[in-house]
Amino acid sequence: MSNRIDPMDQGMLGKIDNKVGDTKATPKVDGAADNGKERESAPARTSETVELTSSARLLQRLDKTLADTQEIDLARVEAVKSAIASGDYKIDATKIADAILRSDSSLDSAR
């Protein structure tokens, strides 16, 4: 069995963008980087700016969000593994189906 991974298109990025938050503000970067040293002899530079695409801003926010996520609860993982192995883990198919439908519905409304 194999899974095909399709590249993300702009539509998918827009859906993720709606989940992560507003990325409308365009961050600007000053072309004269401050490296902690004064450049007395350097000629004056004109200000340069870099504007990030919405996809790049979204990827920045996703990276920050992932960095802020909680670590995996290994004790919980072991408890679930043990319950599955012993046959005590019960799956509520109705609850799973409802969650999938809610997720699908929220993605449709984000379009």
C-alpha positions in Angstrom: 0.0 0.0 0.0 1.3 3.4 -0.9 0.2 7.0 -0.3 0.6 9.6 -2.9 1.6 13.0 -1.7 0.5 15.8 -4.0 2.3 19.2 -4.0 0.4 22.0 -2.2 -1.4 24.4 -4.5 -2.5 27.9 -3.7 -6.0 26.7 -2.8 -4.6 24.4 -0.1 -2.3 27.2 1.2 -5.3 29.5 1.4 -7.2 26.9 3.5 -4.2 26.5 5.8 -3.8 30.3 6.0 -7.4 30.6 7.3 -6.6 28.1 10.0 -3.3 29.7 11.1 -4.3 33.3 11.1 -4.0 36.6 9.3 -1.0 37.0 7.1 -2.1 40.2 5.4 0.7 42.4 6.9 3.7 42.5 4.7 6.9 42.4 6.7 9.7 44.5 5.4 13.4 43.9 5.8 15.9 46.8 5.8 18.7 46.2 3.3 21.4 47.6 5.6 21.8 44.8 8.1 23.0 45.7 11.5 25.9 43.4 12.5 26.7 45.2 15.7 29.5 47.3 14.3 29.3 50.9 13.2 30.4 51.5 9.7 31.8 55.0 9.8 33.7 54.7 6.5 30.9 52.9 4.6 29.0 55.1 2.1 25.4 55.8 2.9 23.1 53.1 1.4 19.6 53.6 0.1 17.0 51.7 1.9 16.1 48.4 0.3 13.1 46.4 1.1 12.1 42.8 0.6 8.4 41.8 0.5 7.5 38.2 1.2 4.9 36.4 -0.7 1.8 35.3 1.1 3.0 31.7 0.8 6.3 32.6 2.4 4.6 34.5 5.2 2.3 31.5 5.8 5.3 29.2 5.9 6.9 31.5 8.5 3.7 31.4 10.7 3.5 27.6 10.3 7.1 27.2 11.3 6.5 29.3 14.4 3.2 27.4 15.2 5.0 24.1 14.9 7.8 25.3 17.1 5.3 26.3 19.8 3.4 23.0 19.8 3.6 20.6 22.7 5.8 17.6 22.7 4.4 14.1 22.3 3.0 12.6 25.6 5.0 9.3 25.5 3.1 7.9 28.6 -0.2 8.4 26.7 1.2 6.8 23.6 2.3 3.7 25.6 -1.1 3.5 27.3 -2.9 3.5 24.0 -0.5 0.9 22.6 -1.1 -1.3 25.6 -4.9 -0.9 25.3 -4.7 -1.9 21.6 -2.5 -4.9 22.3 -4.8 -6.1 25.0 -8.0 -5.5 23.0 -9.4 -3.0 25.4 -9.1 0.0 23.1 -12.6 0.8 21.8 -13.1 2.8 18.6 -16.3 5.0 18.3 -16.8 5.0 14.6 -19.7 7.5 14.9 -17.5 10.0 16.8 -14.8 9.7 14.2 -17.2 10.1 11.3 -18.7 13.2 12.9 -15.2 14.7 13.4 -14.4 14.1 9.7 -17.6 15.7 8.6 -17.0 18.7 10.8 -13.4 19.1 9.4 -14.6 18.7 5.8 -17.3 21.3 6.4 -14.9 23.8 7.9 -12.6 23.4 4.9 -15.5 23.9 2.5 -16.6 27.1 4.3 -13.0 28.5 4.1 -13.2 28.6 0.3 
